[in-house]
Amino acid sequence: MSRHDGRSTSLRRRPSRTVPALIVGILLLAAGVALVWLTIARLMNGTWSMVLQGPRDWLTGLTWNSAGAWGVGVGAVVVGVILLLCAIVPGGFSALPVRSPDGSDQAPVQEQETVMTRRAVAQLARARCGQIDGVSSVTATATGKRVHLNVKTSLRESGDLRARVTDTISEHLETAGLDPVPRVSATIQSNA
């Protein structure tokens, strides 16, 4: 991906917090549906549902200083802090910067910015690794600082295959223009 429009917004976006938002949304939706169902049942029958009898009896037996009330309070605070941290702490970048064609690290303002997504980096590493002699199949994962390859080989003696794979992929990623070049690691499994 690259940008030529001169806007100052970086292409290196941080991921949205969809998982915590989805969890909270589903929990709130479930609570809302349950409350609507219980309210309709109360309006139709004139009494509260038997489903609420157990929790109601437990709640009426609680005092402010009981262990149950403290447990519920501490649990609610812990869940709240975790969700708050999920919303505030930014995630890792979803793309890696690529050097400009002239070799400079920074693109001048109002010019061009180029990035590669982590998925693209993993696919590039996987494709290049599949061309190395002795590699039967490969899967790759990439983060902002690391690329890991799971290599399967039909060789009985893998010997220096790990070194050849890591050196070749590191060179290939550097040639592709990634800056900084992620650290490459590999796990070799023999099928023989």
N, C-alpha and C positions, 0 to 999 in steps of 0.2 A: 504494500500500500504506500502511496506517496501523496503529498499534498502540494499543490502549486498555487493555491489561491491567496497566499499571504496572510491568512488568518493566524492569530497567535495561539489558538487552542492546539495543544499537543495531540499527536496521534497516539501517543502512549497512554491509553486510557486505563483506569483501574476498573476491575470488574464490579458490576452492581451486586448488591447484597440480596440477591433473589432468594437464596435458601432461607436465611432467617426471616425475611418478609413472608415467604410462602408458609413457613411453619406457624408464625404468629397469625397470619390470615386464616389458615385452616383451623387453628384452635379457636379463634374468635368466631368463625362461621359455625363451628360445631357447638360452641356455647350458645350462640344466638338461636340456632335451630332447636337445641334442647330447651331453652327458655320459652320459645314460642310454643313448642309442643306441650310443655308443662302448663303454660298459661291457658292454652285452648282446652286442655284436659280439665283444668280447674274451673273454667267457665262452663263447660258442658256438664260436669258431674257435681259441682258445688264443693268438692273436696280436693285436696292435693293428692297427687299420685303416690302409690305405695313405694315407688322408686326413691322418693325423697325421705321416707321414714327413717332409714338407717343414718344417712348423713345428718338429718335434722336432729335426731336423738343425740348423735355424737356432738354436734355443735352446741346444743343446749346444755350439755354437761361440761363444756369448757369454761374455765375461768381465765382471767387475763394473765395470771401468772402460772398457768399450767404448762407442762412440757409440750402438749399438743399444739397449743397456741403459739408457743415459741418456735416449734418446728415448722408450722405453716408460715409464720412470719419470716424466718430465716430462709426457707425455701423460696418464698416469693422474692426476697431481696436478691438471692443468688441468681435466680432466673432473670430478674430485671437487670442486674449488672451485666450478665452475659449478653443479653440482647442489646443493651446500651453499648457495650464494647464492640459488638458486631456491627452496629450502625456507625460508630465513630471512627474506629481504627480502619484505615484504608487497606484494601487488599493489595496484593502484588500487581505489578504491571502486567498487562495481558499481551504486550508486544515487546520486541527487542529492537533497539536502534540499529540502523545500517548506515555505514559510512557513505558519504556522498561520492559520486564517481571521481571527483578530483582528489580524493584521499583525505580530505579534511574531516575532522570529527564532528564539527558543528556546522549546520547549514546556516548561511547568512539569513538575517531577518528578512521577511517578505520573499523568500525563495522557495526552497524545497526541503521537505522532511520525509524520510523514508523509514519504514519499520517493517518487521516481519513478525507475524503472530507466533506464539510458542508452538502452536500446532504445525505451522508451516516449517519451523525450524526442525521439529521432530520428523516431519515427513521428508525433508531434505536430507537429514542424517540417515534415516531409514533407507531411502532410495540409494544413496551413495554407498552405504554399508552393504547393501545387497549385491553390489558389483565387485566386492572384494573376494578374491579366491579363497575358498574354504568355507564361506558363509552359505548355509542352506536357507535359513529364514531369519528375520530380525524384526523386533518391535522396538519402538523408541518412544521415550517421554522427554519432555523438555520443560524446564522452569526458566526463570529469568537468569539464573547463574549456572545451570547445569543441564547437560544432556546425558541421559542414561540409555544404553542399548542392551537389550536382551538378545543375544546371538545364539542361534542353534547351528551346529556344524556336524557334518558327517565324518569329520576327521577323528581318528582314535587319539592321536596326540595333538592337542590344540597348540602346544608350544607357545610360540610368539604371536598367536592370532590376536590376543587381547591388545598387545602393544601395536600391532599393525592397524587394528580397527580404530583404536583411540587416536593414533597419530594421523591416520588418513582422514578421519572425520574432523579432527581439530583443524587440519590444513584446509579442508573443504569449507568449513564454516568461516574460517578467516578469509579465504578467497571470495566467499559470498559477500563479504563486507560487514559481517557482524562485529560490532565494537561496543563493549568488550566481548571477546569470544568466550562462550560458555565453557566450563570445564566438562570434559567428556569422560565418561566412565562406561565400562562394559562388563557384562556378565556372560561368560561362555558356557554353553551346555552342549555336551557331546551326545549325538544320537546313536553313535556306533556302539 
